[in-house]
Amino acid sequence: MGVLSWVGLGGKKSGDDELFSDDAGNGSSQADKIKQVYQKHMASKYLNELASQISFKCFMKCSNESSMNTSENGCTALCCDRYLDTINFVRQVMSTRNSR
């Protein structure tokens, strides 16, 4: 029985089987697996927050009512595209600056 299961925290997601296996394995390998799971979790959290921000900002910019017409749908789609393009551009610039 793994330690997490023993203390009642064995609720694992599929794909995390290696992380929660009973193998003692290499300590650094275990740490790497934990980092990977954490990074996946943070990436998922970031994407969820990004989707929420885009939805809110573009809906507020493009919609006047609770239901949207065709032109508002087009506005929202373009807004989302421009928002993502801007984020990608900023990420590329920051990456270039950090590599110098």
C-alpha positions in Angstrom: 0.0 0.0 0.0 1.4 3.4 -1.0 1.9 6.1 1.7 -0.8 8.3 0.2 -3.3 5.5 0.2 -2.3 4.6 3.8 -3.2 8.1 5.0 -6.4 8.3 3.0 -5.1 10.6 0.3 -4.8 8.0 -2.5 -7.3 9.8 -4.8 -5.2 9.8 -7.9 -6.0 10.8 -11.5 -5.4 8.5 -14.4 -1.9 9.0 -15.7 -0.5 9.6 -12.2 -0.1 5.8 -11.6 3.7 6.0 -11.9 3.9 8.8 -9.3 1.8 6.9 -6.8 3.3 3.4 -7.4 4.7 1.4 -4.5 8.2 1.3 -6.2 10.8 3.0 -4.1 12.6 4.0 -7.3 15.1 6.7 -7.6 14.5 9.7 -5.3 15.3 12.3 -8.0 13.0 10.5 -10.4 10.2 10.7 -7.9 10.9 14.4 -7.4 10.8 14.8 -11.2 7.5 13.1 -11.4 6.1 15.3 -8.7 7.3 18.4 -10.5 5.7 17.2 -13.8 2.4 16.6 -12.1 2.6 20.0 -10.4 3.5 21.7 -13.7 0.6 20.0 -15.5 -1.8 21.2 -12.7 -0.5 24.8 -12.9 -0.7 24.8 -16.7 -4.3 23.5 -16.5 -5.1 26.2 -13.9 -3.6 28.9 -16.1 -5.6 27.8 -19.1 -8.8 27.8 -17.1 -8.1 31.3 -15.8 -7.2 32.5 -19.3 -10.4 31.1 -20.8 -12.4 32.8 -18.1 -10.6 36.2 -18.6 -11.1 36.0 -22.4 -14.7 35.0 -22.1 -15.5 37.8 -19.7 -13.6 40.6 -21.4 -14.7 39.7 -24.9 -18.3 39.2 -23.9 -18.4 42.6 -22.1 -16.8 44.3 -25.1 -19.0 42.8 -27.7 -22.4 42.1 -26.2 -25.2 44.4 -25.1 -27.6 41.8 -23.9 -27.7 38.4 -22.4 -28.2 36.8 -25.8 -25.9 37.5 -28.7 -26.7 38.2 -32.3 -24.6 37.2 -35.3 -22.5 40.4 -35.4 -21.8 40.1 -31.6 -20.7 36.5 -32.2 -18.3 37.6 -34.8 -17.0 40.4 -32.6 -16.4 37.9 -29.8 -14.6 35.5 -32.0 -12.3 38.2 -33.3 -11.7 39.5 -29.8 -10.7 36.1 -28.6 -8.3 35.6 -31.5 -6.7 39.0 -30.9 -6.4 38.4 -27.2 -4.6 35.1 -27.8 -2.4 36.6 -30.5 -1.4 39.3 -28.0 -0.6 36.9 -25.3 1.5 34.8 -27.7 3.3 37.9 -28.9 4.1 39.1 -25.4 5.3 35.5 -24.4 7.6 35.5 -27.5 9.1 38.9 -26.6 9.6 37.9 -23.0 11.2 34.7 -24.0 13.6 36.5 -26.4 14.5 39.0 -23.7 15.1 36.3 -21.1 17.4 34.3 -23.4 19.8 37.3 -23.9 
